[in-house]
Amino acid sequence: MEYQILYTRLFNAVTDSICAMEQQNYGIAAEILKDAQQQCEEMYISQAEARQEALVPPRDAEKSPQKMQKLLFFFPPPVL
């Protein structure tokens, strides 16, 4: 997961939103944050789906709930 890209996008949006609020453009500030949130959610979901498609669980995962739980810890299902 490219968290650095998501972090940078949100950080820049917060910075732009603060500037808009300092100029009392509260509607624009809210739109900046909403747009960044939606873009990052879409990026996260698409990256998670790609990662999940590439993941092939080991054959013995079905036989061992502990191993499957460890896989879910490292590769959580995407939040929709």
Secondary structure, DSSP 4 states (H G I P E B T S, - for coil): --HHHHHHHHHHHHHHHHHHHHTT-HHHHHHHHHHHHHHHHHHHHHHHHHHHHH----GGGTT-HHHHHHHHHHSPPPP-
